Amino acid sequence: MARTRLKVCCIQSVEEARMAIAAGADAIGLVSEMPSGPGVISEELIAEIAAGVPAPVASFLLTSRTDVEGIVAQWGRCRTSVIQIVSRLVAPAQVIGGVRAAIPWVKLVPVVHVEDDRAIGEALGLAAAGADGLLLDSGRPGAKTPELGGTGRTHDWAVSRRLVEAVGPVPVFLAGGLRAENVREAIHAVRPFGVDVCSGVREDAGLSEAKLRGLVCSISGQASRANGEKP
């Protein structure tokens, strides 16, 4: 079984980014303005953090924008290596194609909020539109105040597993209520390319080094067990 990648989201400072990377994160998530949820920081701070992220670690800009011009302009102020579009796209081919035409070197990873089986069809549409990857979360984009991430809730991993199988080679990150205590089970159930954590590694509004290292150990234990080794 291939190594499961780790994305640490809701990074709040340069120091938190360094902590996540030192713990083994393959990517960090930087949250811009959202209708709700934790982790929002200024675009100026996103740009500062992203500028200091060493290769090959990826920096994700989380944006709630859905228009090509707005996404491209925001990326121009933040300069991350990946754009994570957390809102549901009505016209995925138009948006993904438009952003890619403007900044072809930046990876595009839309979010699919897994509320029911309809998520599979949405994911297939995004994959067909040319998404570089997908991220599965537990938000409720249709709520009165849209929830677009950072909920601390899990979702139906059986649906997520079917979704991962349906989109084939497209890399899929699994998010939503993951922590050291359940990440091993989640990886076994879904077989994602990577996992994405926010609330599960935070304490008193700050990134917890102890929780982060505990989660990394759990992920490593999953890899060891898959190879027939003792955790």
PADREN-568640 format. One record per residue (C-alpha): residue number from 0; residue in one letter; y negated, z negated, x negated. Coordinates in pm, 1 decimal. Layout:
<atoms>
ATOM;NUM;a;Y;Z;X
...
</atoms>
This chain:
<atoms>
ATOM;0;m;0.0;0.0;0.0
ATOM;1;a;-342.8;94.1;-135.0
ATOM;2;r;-590.6;-178.3;-216.6
ATOM;3;t;-802.3;-284.1;80.0
ATOM;4;r;-1172.2;-242.4;5.7
ATOM;5;l;-1421.6;-517.6;81.8
ATOM;6;k;-1770.6;-472.3;225.5
ATOM;7;v;-1988.2;-783.1;248.7
ATOM;8;c;-2256.4;-734.5;509.9
ATOM;9;c;-2576.4;-917.9;613.9
ATOM;10;i;-2686.9;-959.6;251.9
ATOM;11;q;-3014.7;-1150.4;248.7
ATOM;12;s;-3133.6;-1144.1;-113.5
ATOM;13;v;-3080.5;-1007.0;-461.9
ATOM;14;e;-2893.1;-1328.6;-543.8
ATOM;15;e;-2653.6;-1285.2;-250.7
ATOM;16;a;-2587.5;-925.8;-355.6
ATOM;17;r;-2500.2;-1040.5;-705.8
ATOM;18;m;-2271.0;-1311.3;-566.4
ATOM;19;a;-2086.9;-1062.8;-344.5
ATOM;20;i;-2043.3;-811.5;-625.8
ATOM;21;a;-1925.6;-1080.1;-868.8
ATOM;22;a;-1663.4;-1185.3;-613.3
ATOM;23;g;-1527.5;-831.8;-601.0
ATOM;24;a;-1713.7;-657.5;-318.4
ATOM;25;d;-1681.7;-279.7;-321.1
ATOM;26;a;-1987.2;-244.7;-95.7
ATOM;27;i;-2272.0;-450.5;45.2
ATOM;28;g;-2444.7;-411.5;380.9
ATOM;29;l;-2821.3;-435.2;426.2
ATOM;30;v;-2938.9;-477.5;784.9
ATOM;31;s;-3265.8;-321.8;899.2
ATOM;32;e;-3442.8;-389.5;1229.6
ATOM;33;m;-3197.6;-445.7;1517.2
ATOM;34;p;-3227.6;-533.9;1887.5
ATOM;35;s;-3016.4;-845.5;1823.6
ATOM;36;g;-2784.0;-1005.4;1571.0
ATOM;37;p;-2805.2;-1170.0;1228.5
ATOM;38;g;-2894.9;-1052.2;883.0
ATOM;39;v;-3210.6;-846.3;939.0
ATOM;40;i;-3428.6;-809.3;630.7
ATOM;41;s;-3734.7;-598.8;554.2
ATOM;42;e;-3706.3;-240.9;436.1
ATOM;43;e;-3889.4;-343.4;119.0
ATOM;44;l;-3620.3;-599.4;40.8
ATOM;45;i;-3344.5;-351.6;125.7
ATOM;46;a;-3492.7;-109.0;-126.8
ATOM;47;e;-3520.6;-381.1;-392.1
ATOM;48;i;-3159.5;-491.4;-345.8
ATOM;49;a;-3022.3;-137.4;-330.9
ATOM;50;a;-3200.3;-42.6;-652.0
ATOM;51;g;-3010.3;-313.7;-837.9
ATOM;52;v;-2660.1;-235.2;-708.7
ATOM;53;p;-2445.1;-106.8;-997.4
ATOM;54;a;-2210.5;189.5;-966.3
ATOM;55;p;-1950.0;218.7;-824.8
ATOM;56;v;-2047.8;-47.9;-569.3
ATOM;57;a;-2186.5;112.6;-251.9
ATOM;58;s;-2500.9;-0.3;-71.4
ATOM;59;f;-2504.6;48.6;307.5
ATOM;60;l;-2824.1;74.7;511.1
ATOM;61;l;-2749.5;-45.7;863.4
ATOM;62;t;-2977.0;136.8;1103.1
ATOM;63;s;-3002.3;130.7;1482.0
ATOM;64;r;-3192.4;461.1;1485.0
ATOM;65;t;-3024.5;765.1;1636.8
ATOM;66;d;-3277.5;1043.0;1571.4
ATOM;67;v;-3245.5;1257.1;1260.4
ATOM;68;e;-3610.5;1228.2;1156.5
ATOM;69;g;-3614.4;851.0;1198.1
ATOM;70;i;-3291.1;798.3;1005.9
ATOM;71;v;-3397.3;1022.6;719.2
ATOM;72;a;-3742.3;864.1;696.4
ATOM;73;q;-3596.6;512.9;696.1
ATOM;74;w;-3346.6;605.6;426.7
ATOM;75;g;-3635.5;742.8;219.7
ATOM;76;r;-3791.4;395.5;222.2
ATOM;77;c;-3464.3;215.8;143.6
ATOM;78;r;-3263.5;451.0;-82.8
ATOM;79;t;-2909.7;326.2;-29.7
ATOM;80;s;-2595.3;521.7;-112.7
ATOM;81;v;-2458.9;504.7;243.6
ATOM;82;i;-2611.8;504.4;592.9
ATOM;83;q;-2427.3;305.3;859.5
ATOM;84;i;-2540.6;412.9;1207.3
ATOM;85;v;-2467.3;117.3;1435.6
ATOM;86;s;-2584.0;265.3;1768.1
ATOM;87;r;-2366.6;497.9;1975.0
ATOM;88;l;-2450.1;863.4;1911.3
ATOM;89;v;-2484.2;1085.3;2218.4
ATOM;90;a;-2481.5;1403.7;2007.9
ATOM;91;p;-2288.4;1314.9;1691.1
ATOM;92;a;-2263.8;1666.9;1549.5
ATOM;93;q;-2639.0;1717.6;1582.4
ATOM;94;v;-2729.4;1384.0;1423.2
ATOM;95;i;-2470.0;1382.7;1145.5
ATOM;96;g;-2533.6;1748.1;1068.5
ATOM;97;g;-2910.2;1701.3;1065.4
ATOM;98;v;-2905.4;1397.6;837.2
ATOM;99;r;-2656.2;1561.8;602.6
ATOM;100;a;-2872.2;1873.8;578.8
ATOM;101;a;-3168.4;1659.0;471.6
ATOM;102;i;-2989.4;1422.2;230.8
ATOM;103;p;-2645.8;1570.6;153.6
ATOM;104;w;-2565.7;1323.2;-127.4
ATOM;105;v;-2575.6;1020.6;107.9
ATOM;106;k;-2254.0;915.7;285.6
ATOM;107;l;-2267.7;871.2;665.0
ATOM;108;v;-2057.7;601.7;833.5
ATOM;109;p;-2111.1;564.1;1210.3
ATOM;110;v;-1992.1;251.5;1391.7
ATOM;111;v;-1743.6;255.9;1678.9
ATOM;112;h;-1758.8;-58.8;1893.2
ATOM;113;v;-1403.3;-116.6;2012.5
ATOM;114;e;-1431.9;-232.4;2372.7
ATOM;115;d;-1134.1;-38.5;2512.0
ATOM;116;d;-922.6;275.1;2456.8
ATOM;117;r;-1227.7;497.6;2492.1
ATOM;118;a;-1313.4;402.6;2134.2
ATOM;119;i;-1038.5;636.6;2012.2
ATOM;120;g;-1198.7;940.5;2172.6
ATOM;121;e;-1538.5;838.8;2036.1
ATOM;122;a;-1391.5;806.3;1686.5
ATOM;123;l;-1226.8;1147.4;1705.5
ATOM;124;g;-1560.7;1298.5;1804.7
ATOM;125;l;-1738.2;1137.3;1511.1
ATOM;126;a;-1466.7;1247.9;1269.6
ATOM;127;a;-1490.3;1604.6;1400.3
ATOM;128;a;-1868.7;1590.7;1356.9
ATOM;129;g;-1822.3;1527.1;984.9
ATOM;130;a;-1855.8;1150.2;941.2
ATOM;131;d;-1760.8;1040.4;589.3
ATOM;132;g;-1605.8;723.6;729.7
ATOM;133;l;-1603.8;500.1;1035.0
ATOM;134;l;-1658.8;129.9;1086.8
ATOM;135;l;-1494.9;-51.3;1378.5
ATOM;136;d;-1686.9;-348.0;1518.9
ATOM;137;s;-1697.4;-576.0;1822.9
ATOM;138;g;-2045.8;-509.1;1957.2
ATOM;139;r;-2148.9;-431.6;2312.4
ATOM;140;p;-2399.1;-145.9;2284.2
ATOM;141;g;-2429.8;-118.5;2662.3
ATOM;142;a;-2534.9;-479.8;2715.8
ATOM;143;k;-2881.0;-560.0;2853.5
ATOM;144;t;-2975.4;-658.7;2500.6
ATOM;145;p;-2752.6;-433.4;2290.6
ATOM;146;e;-2515.8;-607.1;2049.7
ATOM;147;l;-2463.5;-380.0;1751.2
ATOM;148;g;-2285.3;-609.2;1506.7
ATOM;149;g;-2265.9;-956.6;1359.5
ATOM;150;t;-2108.6;-1101.7;1675.0
ATOM;151;g;-1838.5;-1305.0;1503.6
ATOM;152;r;-1589.3;-1176.2;1763.3
ATOM;153;t;-1262.7;-997.6;1703.1
ATOM;154;h;-1147.6;-710.5;1923.6
ATOM;155;d;-813.8;-556.1;2019.1
ATOM;156;w;-658.8;-465.3;1684.2
ATOM;157;a;-386.9;-263.3;1858.2
ATOM;158;v;-654.2;-16.6;1970.1
ATOM;159;s;-799.7;-14.4;1619.5
ATOM;160;r;-459.2;65.3;1467.0
ATOM;161;r;-414.9;361.5;1701.0
ATOM;162;l;-767.5;474.9;1616.2
ATOM;163;v;-699.4;459.3;1240.6
ATOM;164;e;-386.6;670.5;1290.7
ATOM;165;a;-572.4;917.1;1513.6
ATOM;166;v;-852.7;996.4;1267.8
ATOM;167;g;-605.8;1052.9;985.0
ATOM;168;p;-761.0;1072.1;638.9
ATOM;169;v;-1108.4;953.2;743.2
ATOM;170;p;-1164.4;609.0;582.2
ATOM;171;v;-1203.7;329.8;836.5
ATOM;172;f;-1355.3;-14.6;778.6
ATOM;173;l;-1255.9;-295.1;1014.0
ATOM;174;a;-1519.4;-552.0;1112.4
ATOM;175;g;-1557.6;-814.8;1382.6
ATOM;176;g;-1486.7;-1185.3;1340.5
ATOM;177;l;-1297.2;-1153.1;1012.1
ATOM;178;r;-1259.2;-1457.7;788.0
ATOM;179;a;-1013.6;-1594.2;532.0
ATOM;180;e;-788.4;-1733.3;804.8
ATOM;181;n;-729.3;-1404.0;987.3
ATOM;182;v;-808.1;-1118.9;747.5
ATOM;183;r;-447.8;-1093.0;626.0
ATOM;184;e;-324.1;-1055.7;984.4
ATOM;185;a;-598.4;-800.9;1057.1
ATOM;186;i;-506.8;-584.5;759.4
ATOM;187;h;-139.1;-592.8;853.8
ATOM;188;a;-218.5;-503.4;1216.5
ATOM;189;v;-471.8;-224.4;1158.2
ATOM;190;r;-409.6;-87.3;806.3
ATOM;191;p;-778.1;-8.4;748.7
ATOM;192;f;-925.8;147.2;437.3
ATOM;193;g;-1147.6;-159.8;409.0
ATOM;194;v;-1270.4;-473.5;580.5
ATOM;195;d;-1629.4;-572.6;653.7
ATOM;196;v;-1738.4;-935.5;679.4
ATOM;197;c;-2058.7;-1113.6;775.9
ATOM;198;s;-2040.5;-1442.9;967.2
ATOM;199;g;-1696.8;-1525.6;824.3
ATOM;200;v;-1837.3;-1576.1;473.9
ATOM;201;r;-2164.8;-1743.7;566.0
ATOM;202;e;-2255.9;-2110.0;607.1
ATOM;203;d;-2590.6;-2260.8;706.8
ATOM;204;a;-2738.7;-1908.2;716.3
ATOM;205;g;-2646.0;-1842.9;352.8
ATOM;206;l;-2363.0;-1656.5;182.4
ATOM;207;s;-2093.4;-1910.7;93.2
ATOM;208;e;-1930.7;-1852.8;-244.4
ATOM;209;a;-1633.3;-2069.3;-143.2
ATOM;210;k;-1573.3;-1878.9;183.0
ATOM;211;l;-1619.3;-1546.9;8.2
ATOM;212;r;-1368.5;-1628.0;-264.2
ATOM;213;g;-1126.1;-1762.7;-5.0
ATOM;214;l;-1145.6;-1434.2;182.4
ATOM;215;v;-1096.6;-1232.6;-137.0
ATOM;216;c;-787.1;-1439.4;-215.2
ATOM;217;s;-652.3;-1372.7;134.2
ATOM;218;i;-703.2;-997.9;92.5
ATOM;219;s;-531.5;-1008.0;-247.9
ATOM;220;g;-246.1;-1202.5;-92.2
ATOM;221;q;-202.9;-928.1;167.2
ATOM;222;a;-180.4;-667.5;-107.4
ATOM;223;s;72.2;-876.7;-301.1
ATOM;224;r;293.6;-927.5;4.5
ATOM;225;a;283.8;-556.4;87.2
ATOM;226;n;420.3;-493.0;-264.5
ATOM;227;g;698.0;-749.3;-221.1
ATOM;228;e;528.9;-1009.7;-439.6
ATOM;229;k;467.3;-1371.9;-364.5
ATOM;230;p;110.3;-1440.9;-242.9
</atoms>
